[in-house]
Amino acid sequence: MANSWFPKWRLRQGNLDGAIVAPDERLPLGQTMVMGLQHTVAMFGATVLMPLLMGFDANIAILMSGIGTLLFFLVVGGRVPSYLGSSASFVGLVIAVTGYSGQGANPNIALALGGIIACGAVYMLIGFVVMAIGTLWIEKLMPPVVTGAVVMAIGLNLAPIAIHSVSASSFDSWMAVVTVLCIGAVAVFTRGLVQKLLLLLGLVAAYAIYVVVTNGLGLGKPVDFSIISQAAWFGLPTLTTPTFNTHAMLLIAPVAVILVAENLGHIKAVAGMTGKNLDPYMGRAFVGDGLATMLSGAVGSSGVTTYAENIGVMAVTKIYSTLIFVAAAAVAIVLGFSPKFGAVIHTIPGPVLGGASIVVFGLIAVSGARIWLQNKVDLNENGNLIMVAVTLVLGAGNFSLTLGGFTLGGIGTATFGAILLNALLKNRRLTKTGTEAA
């Protein structure tokens, strides 16, 4: 562990020629701001989309992503490069708890906020335990086969919500198809940073097509742009006071398990790319993310997590300076204080948003399979096979268990079921000497 809380960032200048800029190095101010803006854009698509899928206000979500990133930076002492944005792991449970219809503002946000704060508290507690005893117990409790199954179950659980949101009319369904094709085209036919922005740019393209078809050709419900002209350039976002409901808190708190897995994978990935051992800061990272999630929930926004999109930008640029994320956070905070920006976001048509959600929920499911592939999980092993099979059906079928007055929904049963089944069915072989081997 370093002697000082913050590193002494060394200045890197000149032509880097693809050289790695380490977390404890810095670029000149102008380059730092430009790179920070790029990271803001990289996280933008998902950080805006996830709150909209839950009925949260986009302005407060962007604002809290910036503030959360700064808080994370302070807690880890500026030693772990990371941007915190709205987590997709909350979407299913927030919708389940609030009964959100998928259109407009969510009238029951306060109910979800108490659960988000509880999740952050659990996450922070795990961080303190990791600071005391390390991460080995997490890796034993939640190996890749478990985290992959849970992540995939979350994506499958959300699938009916996405389909229902675009099934009101034939026109809505076809516009959802157009949105999927736009996002797919950006993902396949572009390269570099543009490709990293597939959600954002695909959404913009589908939005433009929708405007032409509705406002121009008179088909479907036209977009009302008057709210943009009426909105101020700068102003305070809408804050919401949380409600602490025991059922909602118990239902959403287990998302901490997924956030731990995401953050653990993020730090391991960055450590591998930079060649630096970041394990000593793992506990601090969990605490920082947990605090940011609690703060976000306390004012009316979604829980946050480390962003894979930003790992992609770092991998492409080979620039890992943590000061870049301070610049990115500053840009996000400025956007968060712009009601006009929020008004633009709220004009996104429901069918376009629904089409994007089909892609996002599908990507969540596929990312579970990616975890298995990257970690070479053996699904020929019967214990793994049974655990995965049961977990996916519990999640996709939204299997619920009721105990007293508490009901555990599909994502909850899938998460706890995966952990318990893995512990019970894990194949252990006895060696010839009688010792147990995993």
C-alpha positions as CSV (number, residue, x, y, z in Angstrom):
1,M,0.0,0.0,0.0
2,A,1.3,3.4,-0.9
3,N,2.4,5.8,1.9
4,S,0.3,8.7,0.7
5,W,-3.5,8.5,-0.1
6,F,-3.1,10.1,-3.5
7,P,-0.2,9.3,-6.0
8,K,2.1,12.0,-7.3
9,W,1.0,12.1,-10.9
10,R,4.0,12.3,-13.3
11,L,3.5,14.5,-16.4
12,R,3.7,12.7,-19.8
13,Q,4.2,14.9,-22.8
14,G,5.0,14.5,-26.5
15,N,4.2,11.8,-29.0
16,L,3.2,8.7,-26.9
17,D,3.2,6.4,-30.0
18,G,0.8,4.0,-28.4
19,A,2.7,3.8,-25.1
20,I,0.8,3.1,-21.9
21,V,0.0,6.1,-19.7
22,A,-0.2,4.6,-16.2
23,P,-2.9,5.5,-13.6
24,D,-0.3,7.6,-11.7
25,E,0.7,9.6,-14.7
26,R,-1.0,12.6,-16.3
27,L,-1.4,14.3,-19.6
28,P,-1.3,18.1,-20.1
29,L,-4.5,19.9,-19.1
30,G,-5.9,20.3,-22.6
31,Q,-5.4,16.6,-23.5
32,T,-6.8,15.5,-20.1
33,M,-10.0,17.5,-20.8
34,V,-10.4,16.1,-24.3
35,M,-9.9,12.5,-23.1
36,G,-12.3,13.1,-20.2
37,L,-14.9,14.3,-22.7
38,Q,-14.4,11.1,-24.7
39,H,-15.1,9.0,-21.5
40,T,-18.2,11.0,-20.8
41,V,-19.5,10.3,-24.3
42,A,-18.5,6.6,-24.0
43,M,-20.7,6.1,-20.8
44,F,-23.4,8.4,-22.1
45,G,-25.6,6.0,-24.0
46,A,-26.1,3.4,-21.2
47,T,-26.1,5.9,-18.3
48,V,-28.9,7.8,-20.0
49,L,-30.8,4.7,-21.3
50,M,-30.8,2.8,-18.0
51,P,-32.6,5.5,-16.0
52,L,-35.1,6.0,-18.8
53,L,-36.0,2.3,-18.8
54,M,-36.8,2.6,-15.0
55,G,-38.6,5.9,-15.3
56,F,-35.9,8.0,-13.6
57,D,-35.0,11.5,-14.6
58,A,-32.0,11.6,-17.0
59,N,-30.6,14.9,-15.6
60,I,-30.2,13.6,-12.0
61,A,-28.7,10.3,-13.3
62,I,-26.0,12.1,-15.3
63,L,-25.3,14.4,-12.4
64,M,-25.0,11.6,-9.9
65,S,-22.8,9.6,-12.3
66,G,-20.4,12.6,-12.2
67,I,-20.6,13.1,-8.5
68,G,-20.3,9.3,-7.9
69,T,-17.2,9.1,-10.0
70,L,-15.6,11.9,-8.0
71,L,-16.5,10.2,-4.8
72,F,-15.0,6.9,-6.0
73,F,-11.9,8.8,-7.1
74,L,-11.5,10.2,-3.5
75,V,-12.1,6.9,-1.7
76,V,-9.6,4.9,-3.9
77,G,-7.1,7.8,-3.6
78,G,-7.0,8.3,-7.3
79,R,-5.4,4.9,-7.9
80,V,-8.1,3.0,-9.8
81,P,-9.2,4.4,-13.2
82,S,-12.9,4.0,-13.4
83,Y,-16.1,5.8,-14.3
84,L,-19.4,5.1,-12.4
85,G,-22.6,5.1,-14.4
86,S,-26.2,3.8,-14.0
87,S,-26.2,0.0,-13.5
88,A,-28.4,-2.2,-15.7
89,S,-28.5,-4.7,-12.8
90,F,-31.1,-2.5,-11.1
91,V,-33.6,-2.3,-14.0
92,G,-35.6,-5.5,-13.5
93,L,-36.0,-5.2,-9.7
94,V,-36.8,-1.5,-9.8
95,I,-39.5,-2.2,-12.4
96,A,-40.8,-5.1,-10.3
97,V,-40.9,-3.1,-7.1
98,T,-42.5,0.0,-8.6
99,G,-44.8,-1.6,-11.1
100,Y,-43.5,0.8,-13.8
101,S,-45.3,0.7,-17.1
102,G,-42.3,1.6,-19.2
103,Q,-43.5,5.0,-20.4
104,G,-42.9,8.4,-18.9
105,A,-41.9,9.2,-15.3
106,N,-42.1,6.5,-12.7
107,P,-44.6,7.6,-10.0
108,N,-43.2,5.1,-7.5
109,I,-39.5,6.0,-7.7
110,A,-39.3,6.7,-3.9
111,L,-40.1,3.0,-3.2
112,A,-37.1,1.9,-5.3
113,L,-34.7,4.5,-3.8
114,G,-34.9,2.9,-0.3
115,G,-33.9,-0.4,-1.9
116,I,-31.0,1.2,-3.8
117,I,-29.7,2.8,-0.6
118,A,-29.9,-0.6,1.1
119,C,-28.0,-2.2,-1.8
120,G,-25.3,0.4,-1.5
121,A,-25.0,-0.2,2.2
122,V,-24.6,-4.0,1.7
123,Y,-22.0,-3.2,-1.1
124,M,-20.1,-0.9,1.2
125,L,-20.1,-3.5,4.0
126,I,-18.7,-6.1,1.6
127,G,-15.9,-3.5,0.8
128,F,-15.0,-3.2,4.5
129,V,-14.8,-7.0,4.8
130,V,-12.6,-7.2,1.8
131,M,-10.3,-4.5,3.2
132,A,-10.0,-6.6,6.3
133,I,-9.5,-10.1,4.9
134,G,-9.1,-9.9,1.1
135,T,-11.2,-11.1,-1.9
136,L,-10.6,-14.8,-1.9
137,W,-13.9,-15.5,-0.2
138,I,-15.8,-13.6,-2.9
139,E,-14.1,-15.6,-5.6
140,K,-15.1,-18.8,-3.8
141,L,-18.7,-17.8,-3.2
142,M,-19.3,-16.3,-6.6
143,P,-17.0,-18.0,-9.2
144,P,-17.5,-17.1,-12.9
145,V,-20.0,-19.9,-13.4
146,V,-22.3,-18.3,-10.8
147,T,-21.9,-14.7,-11.9
148,G,-22.3,-15.6,-15.5
149,A,-25.6,-17.5,-14.8
150,V,-27.0,-14.6,-12.6
151,V,-26.1,-12.0,-15.2
152,M,-27.7,-14.0,-18.0
153,A,-30.8,-14.6,-15.8
154,I,-31.2,-10.9,-15.3
155,G,-31.2,-10.3,-19.1
156,L,-33.8,-13.1,-19.7
157,N,-36.0,-11.8,-16.9
158,L,-36.1,-8.4,-18.5
159,A,-37.0,-9.7,-22.0
160,P,-40.9,-9.7,-21.5
161,I,-40.7,-6.1,-20.3
162,A,-38.9,-5.0,-23.5
163,I,-41.3,-6.8,-25.8
164,H,-44.4,-5.5,-24.0
165,S,-43.2,-1.9,-24.3
166,V,-43.2,-2.1,-28.1
167,S,-46.4,-4.1,-28.6
168,A,-49.0,-1.4,-28.3
169,S,-49.4,-1.2,-32.1
170,S,-47.9,-2.5,-35.3
171,F,-46.2,0.8,-35.9
172,D,-44.5,0.7,-32.5
173,S,-43.3,-2.8,-33.2
174,W,-41.8,-1.9,-36.6
175,M,-40.1,1.2,-35.1
176,A,-38.5,-1.1,-32.5
177,V,-37.2,-3.3,-35.3
178,V,-35.7,-0.2,-37.0
179,T,-34.0,0.8,-33.8
180,V,-32.5,-2.6,-33.4
181,L,-31.2,-2.5,-37.0
182,C,-29.7,1.0,-36.4
183,I,-27.9,-0.1,-33.3
184,G,-26.7,-3.3,-35.0
185,A,-25.4,-1.3,-38.0
186,V,-23.3,0.9,-35.8
187,A,-22.0,-2.1,-33.9
188,V,-21.0,-4.0,-37.1
189,F,-20.1,-1.4,-39.8
190,T,-18.2,1.1,-37.7
191,R,-14.8,1.1,-35.9
192,G,-13.0,2.7,-33.0
193,L,-14.7,5.1,-30.7
194,V,-17.8,5.3,-32.9
195,Q,-18.3,1.6,-32.5
196,K,-18.1,2.0,-28.7
197,L,-21.0,4.4,-28.9
198,L,-23.3,1.9,-30.6
199,L,-26.2,2.5,-28.2
200,L,-26.0,6.3,-28.3
201,L,-25.5,6.6,-32.1
202,G,-27.9,3.9,-33.0
203,L,-30.5,5.6,-30.8
204,V,-29.9,8.9,-32.5
205,A,-30.2,7.4,-36.0
206,A,-33.5,5.6,-35.0
207,Y,-34.8,8.9,-33.4
208,A,-34.1,10.7,-36.7
209,I,-35.9,8.1,-38.7
210,Y,-38.9,8.2,-36.3
211,V,-39.1,12.0,-36.7
212,V,-39.1,11.8,-40.5
213,V,-41.8,9.1,-40.5
214,T,-44.1,10.7,-37.9
215,N,-43.5,14.5,-38.0
216,G,-42.7,14.4,-41.7
217,L,-45.0,11.7,-43.2
218,G,-47.8,11.8,-40.7
219,L,-47.5,8.2,-39.5
220,G,-47.6,7.3,-35.8
221,K,-47.4,9.7,-32.9
222,P,-45.3,12.8,-33.7
223,V,-42.5,14.1,-31.4
224,D,-43.4,17.2,-29.4
225,F,-40.3,19.5,-29.5
226,S,-42.0,22.3,-27.7
227,I,-40.7,21.1,-24.3
228,I,-37.1,21.7,-25.5
229,S,-37.7,25.3,-26.4
230,Q,-39.4,25.9,-23.0
231,A,-36.6,24.3,-20.9
232,A,-33.9,26.5,-19.4
233,W,-30.3,26.0,-20.3
234,F,-29.2,25.7,-16.6
235,G,-31.2,24.8,-13.5
236,L,-31.4,22.3,-10.6
237,P,-32.6,18.7,-11.4
238,T,-35.6,17.3,-9.7
239,L,-34.7,15.5,-6.4
240,T,-36.8,12.7,-4.9
241,T,-36.9,11.7,-1.2
242,P,-36.6,7.9,-0.7
243,T,-39.2,5.7,1.0
244,F,-37.8,2.9,3.1
245,N,-40.0,-0.1,2.5
246,T,-38.8,-3.4,4.0
247,H,-40.0,-5.5,1.0
248,A,-38.4,-3.2,-1.6
249,M,-35.2,-3.1,0.4
250,L,-34.9,-6.8,0.8
251,L,-35.7,-7.3,-2.9
252,I,-33.2,-4.8,-4.3
253,A,-30.3,-5.1,-1.8
254,P,-29.0,-8.5,-3.3
255,V,-28.0,-6.5,-6.5
256,A,-24.9,-5.8,-4.5
257,V,-23.8,-9.3,-5.4
258,I,-23.8,-8.4,-9.1
259,L,-22.1,-5.0,-8.5
260,V,-19.3,-6.8,-6.6
261,A,-18.8,-9.1,-9.5
262,E,-18.7,-6.2,-12.0
263,N,-16.3,-4.2,-10.0
264,L,-14.0,-7.2,-9.3
265,G,-13.9,-7.9,-13.0
266,H,-13.3,-4.3,-13.9
267,I,-10.3,-4.0,-11.6
268,K,-8.8,-7.3,-12.7
269,A,-9.1,-6.2,-16.3
270,V,-7.5,-2.8,-15.8
271,A,-4.7,-4.5,-13.7
272,G,-4.1,-6.9,-16.6
273,M,-3.9,-4.0,-19.1
274,T,-1.6,-1.8,-17.0
275,G,0.6,-4.4,-15.5
276,K,-0.1,-2.9,-12.0
277,N,-1.4,-4.8,-9.0
278,L,-4.7,-3.1,-8.0
279,D,-5.8,-5.8,-5.5
280,P,-4.8,-3.6,-2.5
281,Y,-7.4,-1.1,-3.6
282,M,-10.2,-3.6,-4.2
283,G,-11.9,-3.1,-0.8
284,R,-11.7,0.7,-1.2
285,A,-13.2,0.4,-4.7
286,F,-16.2,-1.5,-3.3
287,V,-16.7,1.0,-0.5
288,G,-16.5,3.9,-3.0
289,D,-19.0,2.3,-5.3
290,G,-21.3,1.5,-2.4
291,L,-21.1,5.1,-1.1
292,A,-21.8,6.5,-4.6
293,T,-24.8,4.2,-4.9
294,M,-26.2,5.2,-1.5
295,L,-25.7,8.9,-2.4
296,S,-27.4,8.5,-5.8
297,G,-30.4,6.7,-4.2
298,A,-30.7,9.4,-1.5
299,V,-31.4,12.1,-4.0
300,G,-33.5,10.3,-6.6
301,S,-31.3,8.4,-9.0
302,S,-30.3,4.8,-9.8
303,G,-27.4,2.8,-8.3
304,V,-24.1,3.0,-10.1
305,T,-21.4,0.7,-11.2
306,T,-18.0,0.6,-13.0
307,Y,-18.5,0.9,-16.7
308,A,-17.2,-1.6,-19.3
309,E,-17.6,1.1,-22.0
310,N,-14.8,3.1,-20.3
311,I,-12.6,0.0,-20.1
312,G,-13.0,-0.2,-23.9
313,V,-11.9,3.4,-24.3
314,M,-8.8,2.8,-22.1
315,A,-7.9,-0.4,-24.0
316,V,-8.1,1.5,-27.3
317,T,-6.2,4.6,-26.1
318,K,-3.8,2.9,-23.6
319,I,-4.3,6.0,-21.4
320,Y,-5.2,5.0,-17.8
321,S,-4.5,8.3,-16.0
322,T,-7.1,8.5,-13.2
323,L,-7.2,12.3,-13.6
324,I,-9.0,11.9,-16.9
325,F,-12.0,10.6,-15.0
326,V,-12.1,13.7,-12.9
327,A,-12.4,15.7,-16.1
328,A,-15.1,13.2,-17.3
329,A,-17.0,13.7,-14.1
330,A,-16.9,17.5,-14.4
331,V,-18.5,17.3,-17.9
332,A,-21.3,15.0,-16.6
333,I,-22.0,17.4,-13.7
334,V,-22.4,20.3,-16.1
335,L,-24.8,18.3,-18.2
336,G,-26.8,17.3,-15.1
337,F,-27.5,20.9,-14.4
338,S,-29.0,21.5,-17.8
339,P,-32.9,21.1,-18.0
340,K,-32.7,21.6,-21.8
341,F,-30.5,18.5,-22.0
342,G,-33.1,16.6,-20.0
343,A,-35.9,17.9,-22.2
344,V,-34.1,16.5,-25.3
345,I,-33.7,13.1,-23.6
346,H,-37.4,13.0,-22.7
347,T,-38.5,13.5,-26.3
348,I,-37.1,10.1,-27.2
349,P,-40.1,8.1,-28.5
350,G,-41.3,5.1,-26.6
351,P,-40.9,2.6,-29.5
352,V,-37.3,3.8,-30.1
353,L,-36.5,3.4,-26.4
354,G,-38.2,0.0,-26.4
355,G,-36.1,-1.1,-29.4
356,A,-33.0,0.0,-27.6
357,S,-34.1,-1.9,-24.5
358,I,-34.4,-5.1,-26.5
359,V,-30.7,-4.8,-27.5
360,V,-29.6,-3.8,-24.0
361,F,-31.4,-6.6,-22.2
362,G,-30.1,-9.1,-24.8
363,L,-26.6,-7.8,-24.3
364,I,-26.9,-8.3,-20.6
365,A,-27.9,-11.9,-21.2
366,V,-25.1,-12.5,-23.6
367,S,-22.5,-10.9,-21.3
368,G,-23.3,-13.8,-18.9
369,A,-22.2,-16.2,-21.6
370,R,-19.1,-14.0,-22.2
371,I,-18.1,-14.4,-18.6
372,W,-18.2,-18.2,-19.0
373,L,-16.1,-18.1,-22.2
374,Q,-13.5,-15.8,-20.8
375,N,-13.1,-17.9,-17.7
376,K,-13.3,-21.2,-19.6
377,V,-16.3,-22.5,-17.5
378,D,-16.9,-26.2,-18.0
379,L,-20.6,-26.8,-18.6
380,N,-19.9,-30.5,-19.1
381,E,-19.5,-30.7,-15.3
382,N,-22.9,-31.8,-14.0
383,G,-22.9,-29.5,-10.9
384,N,-22.3,-26.5,-13.2
385,L,-24.9,-27.7,-15.7
386,I,-27.7,-28.2,-13.2
387,M,-26.9,-24.9,-11.4
388,V,-27.0,-22.9,-14.7
389,A,-30.1,-24.6,-16.0
390,V,-32.1,-24.0,-12.9
391,T,-30.9,-20.4,-12.5
392,L,-31.8,-19.5,-16.1
393,V,-35.3,-20.9,-15.8
394,L,-35.9,-19.2,-12.4
395,G,-34.9,-15.9,-13.9
396,A,-36.6,-16.1,-17.3
397,G,-39.8,-17.5,-15.7
398,N,-39.8,-14.9,-12.9
399,F,-40.1,-17.7,-10.3
400,S,-41.2,-16.2,-7.0
401,L,-41.0,-17.5,-3.4
402,T,-43.2,-16.2,-0.6
403,L,-42.2,-16.4,3.0
404,G,-44.6,-14.7,5.4
405,G,-45.3,-11.3,4.0
406,F,-42.1,-11.2,1.9
407,T,-42.0,-12.3,-1.8
408,L,-38.7,-12.9,-3.5
409,G,-39.0,-12.3,-7.3
410,G,-37.3,-14.0,-10.2
411,I,-34.0,-12.2,-10.2
412,G,-33.7,-12.7,-6.4
413,T,-34.5,-16.4,-6.6
414,A,-32.1,-16.8,-9.5
415,T,-29.3,-15.0,-7.6
416,F,-29.6,-16.8,-4.3
417,G,-30.4,-20.0,-6.1
418,A,-27.2,-19.9,-8.1
419,I,-25.1,-19.2,-5.0
420,L,-26.7,-22.0,-3.0
421,L,-26.8,-24.6,-5.8
422,N,-23.2,-23.9,-6.6
423,A,-22.2,-24.5,-2.9
424,L,-24.3,-27.7,-2.7
425,L,-23.5,-29.2,-6.1
426,K,-19.9,-28.1,-6.6
427,N,-18.1,-31.2,-7.8
428,R,-15.3,-32.0,-5.3
429,R,-12.9,-34.9,-5.9
430,L,-11.0,-36.8,-3.3
431,T,-7.3,-37.3,-4.1
432,K,-5.5,-40.5,-3.5
433,T,-4.1,-39.1,-0.2
434,G,-7.6,-38.4,1.0
435,T,-7.3,-34.6,0.7
436,E,-10.2,-32.6,-0.9
437,A,-9.6,-30.8,-4.1
438,A,-12.0,-28.4,-5.8
